[in-house]
Amino acid sequence: MNGAKVSAPADPRTSLLDLLREELHLTGTKKGCNQGACGACTVLVDGERILACLTLAVQVQGGEVTTIEGLADADALHPLQAAFIEQDGFQCGYCTPGQICSAIGMAAEAARGVPSHVSSDLSADVTLTREEIQERMSGNLCRCGAHNGIIDAIRDTLAAEVPA
């Protein structure tokens, strides 16, 4: 968990989200709908974005789980975290941790060439256009209306990392 070894929960029915928040006190990952519809609980497992509310903690045993707390180093924010501040990509901030983790996973998917619903050429390299980013981030909801700042922050920070 964020580079540290943790024990599996005593109850194998414990969700990853509940393990993070209730047992490990990593409260950056948010409990939104608790049904997999909002994306507030998105974390990275071995670099892939997943919904922690729909994942049992025992399912990720042996994997590397990264939460919002694990993205920054001791001295500096992750570049995407800084971009969210610069681009005003949050208002209440509730969805922000899930948005940031999802965006990092999304950029990795695009770098691997995984197409989306709006990709025009399924065999071409993925270019993270505004439309691609919007489609790929559609599983992460923001009720405050900070979508433009979120997309701008992602585009400015992560789109440059994906080969054109």
C-alpha positions in Angstrom: 0.0 0.0 0.0 1.8 3.1 -1.2 5.0 1.2 -1.0 4.5 -0.2 2.5 3.5 -3.8 3.3 0.1 -4.2 5.0 -1.6 -7.3 6.3 -4.8 -8.6 4.8 -8.0 -7.7 6.7 -9.3 -10.3 9.2 -12.6 -10.4 7.3 -12.2 -11.5 3.7 -15.4 -9.7 2.8 -13.8 -6.3 3.5 -13.8 -4.0 0.5 -10.5 -2.3 -0.5 -12.2 1.0 0.1 -13.2 0.1 3.7 -9.7 -1.3 4.3 -8.1 2.0 3.1 -10.5 4.3 5.0 -11.4 2.4 8.2 -8.4 0.2 8.9 -5.5 2.0 7.4 -6.9 5.6 7.9 -6.0 6.6 4.3 -9.0 8.8 3.9 -8.0 10.5 0.6 -9.9 7.8 -1.3 -13.5 8.8 -1.0 -16.7 6.8 -0.5 -19.2 8.3 -2.9 -22.0 6.0 -4.2 -20.4 2.8 -2.9 -21.8 1.1 -6.0 -19.1 1.8 -8.6 -21.0 4.5 -10.4 -19.2 7.7 -9.4 -15.4 7.0 -9.5 -14.7 8.8 -6.2 -13.0 5.6 -4.9 -10.6 5.1 -7.8 -7.1 3.9 -6.9 -4.3 2.3 -8.9 -3.5 -1.4 -8.5 -0.3 -2.3 -10.4 -0.8 0.9 -12.4 -4.4 0.0 -13.4 -7.3 2.1 -12.2 -9.9 0.2 -10.2 -12.9 1.1 -8.1 -12.0 0.3 -4.5 -15.7 0.0 -3.5 -16.2 -2.9 -5.8 -13.0 -4.7 -5.0 -12.4 -7.0 -2.1 -9.1 -6.2 -0.3 -8.1 -9.9 -0.6 -8.3 -9.6 -4.4 -5.3 -7.2 -4.5 -3.0 -9.2 -2.2 0.5 -9.2 -3.6 -0.3 -6.2 -5.8 1.0 -2.6 -5.5 -1.9 -0.4 -4.4 -1.4 3.4 -4.9 -3.8 5.9 -3.4 -3.8 9.7 -3.7 -1.6 9.7 -0.6 1.0 7.7 -2.4 1.4 9.9 -5.5 3.3 12.9 -4.0 6.7 12.5 -2.6 7.8 14.1 0.7 8.9 17.3 -1.0 6.5 17.9 -3.9 3.1 17.2 -5.2 2.6 14.9 -8.2 2.6 17.0 -11.3 -1.1 16.3 -11.9 -2.0 17.3 -8.3 -0.2 20.6 -9.0 -2.0 21.0 -12.3 -5.4 20.6 -10.6 -4.5 23.5 -8.4 -3.2 25.6 -11.3 -6.1 24.8 -13.6 -8.7 25.2 -10.9 -9.7 21.5 -11.4 -11.7 21.2 -8.2 -14.3 23.1 -6.2 -15.3 21.0 -3.2 -12.5 18.5 -3.8 -14.5 15.4 -3.0 -14.0 13.7 -6.4 -10.4 15.0 -6.9 -8.5 12.0 -5.5 -10.4 9.6 -7.7 -10.1 11.9 -10.7 -6.3 12.2 -10.3 -5.8 8.4 -9.8 -8.1 7.7 -12.7 -6.3 10.1 -15.0 -2.9 8.5 -14.2 -4.4 5.1 -15.0 -6.1 6.5 -18.2 -2.8 7.9 -19.4 -1.1 4.5 -19.0 -3.9 2.9 -20.9 -3.5 5.4 -23.7 0.2 4.9 -23.8 -0.3 1.2 -24.2 -2.6 2.0 -27.2 -5.9 1.0 -25.6 -8.6 2.6 -27.7 -11.7 4.2 -26.4 -15.3 4.5 -27.7 -14.3 7.8 -29.5 -11.0 6.5 -31.0 -11.2 7.0 -34.7 -8.6 4.4 -35.7 -8.3 1.4 -33.5 -4.9 0.4 -34.8 -3.3 3.9 -34.4 -1.4 5.3 -31.5 -3.8 7.1 -29.1 -3.7 10.9 -29.0 -5.3 12.3 -25.9 -7.4 14.9 -27.4 -10.0 16.8 -25.3 -12.7 14.4 -26.6 -10.6 11.3 -25.8 -9.9 12.6 -22.3 -13.6 13.4 -21.7 -14.6 9.9 -22.9 -11.9 8.1 -20.9 -12.7 10.1 -17.7 -16.5 9.7 -18.0 -16.7 7.2 -15.2 -15.5 9.9 -12.7 -18.2 12.3 -11.8 -17.9 15.8 -10.5 -21.1 17.4 -9.2 -19.5 20.8 -8.7 -18.9 21.5 -12.4 -15.2 21.6 -12.4 -15.0 19.4 -15.5 -13.2 22.0 -17.7 -10.5 22.6 -15.1 -10.1 18.8 -14.7 -9.8 18.2 -18.4 -7.4 21.1 -18.8 -5.2 19.8 -15.9 -5.1 16.3 -17.4 -4.4 17.6 -20.9 -1.6 19.9 -19.8 0.1 17.3 -17.6 -0.5 13.8 -19.0 -1.4 14.2 -22.7 2.2 15.2 -23.4 3.4 11.9 -22.0 1.4 9.8 -24.6 3.1 9.5 -28.0 1.2 11.1 -30.8 
